[in-house]
Amino acid sequence: MPLQGNIADFSTTQLLNLMNLSRRTGLLTIFEGVPTNERDAMNKPKMAPGAERARVAFNKGKLVYAELSGQDSGLVAVLNRAGKLTNEQARVLRERAKGTSDKALAMRLIGARYVTQADIVNCIKQHILDVVYNLMVWTDGPFRFDDNTLPARDSILVPIDLEPVIIEGAKRIRDEAKIHEVIPNMDVSLRFPKNAREKFKGVHLGVDDWKVVSYVNPRNPLRQIMKKLNMSEMQIKKIVYVLHQAGLVEIVQPEPVAPAPTGRARARKAKQPDKKVVLSLIDKLKSL
């Protein structure tokens, strides 16, 4: 019987620890939660598994494979994202290598000297780690672990020790908690400090950093900048956090919206005499 539960109760980090300590082999699948209108033993809402969100495979306690639903995890896409293949090379390979397994394609790419074996292993390893670090911050979703189940034989499996992954993932979670303290929501905006020119002298920023800097304006909420630059919420928060810690930008909280006056309040305001009229009447009374 497969191991089942919800990462709201048994976190991804705890699952990784279990796989590591018990040297398990199998496939972990995390799903979208579908409300069932039922309650569990802890009186929490029960969630049924919906669409797949992610799959992670283990072999004798080692991490060997990971993919996010909706993200292309094929070899061409992985090498393209890592910069080992240009967009044009990736496009041509997708057309010419339709139906070719990743293992077979890897041999062809190495033979044609597009990439080396080390390039392929390192790129796949980084892809797996990126997916797993992403999963470690998820706080909800049904999961199922099927023992002795692995991806298709033509998939390239790269074994990775879990212990350092768990340690690094925990550190990233702590770092993200600090980021959320500084940037609590996406409604905040940014402004430059008074001595911005002095602070930016000699500063070397990345391309994405400069893109964010170009939109710094108290009238631009972070949510709007994120959409303009086609970035994820965490991606832009990390950039803003670094800029803020360096003193290059300041966080501007949104101004609270005053509640609209109720009918009675409007009526009272309408009944109140104008201040100038009152003062004029007082002056007339004094002159009598």
Secondary structure, DSSP 8 states (H G I E B T S, - for coil): --EEEETTTS-HHHHHHHHHHHT--EEEEEEEEEEEEEE-TTS-EEEEEEEEEEEEEEETTEEEEEEETTS--SHHHHHHHTTSS-HHHHHHHHHHTTT--HHHHHHHHHHTTSS-HHHHHHHHHHHHHHHHHHHTT----EEEEEET--S-TTS----B-HHHHHHHHHHHHHHHHHHHHHS-STT-EEE--TTHHHHHTT----HHHHHHHTT--TTSBHHHHHHHHT--HHHHHHHHHHHHHTTS-EEE----------HHHHHHHHHS--HHHHHHHHHHHHH-
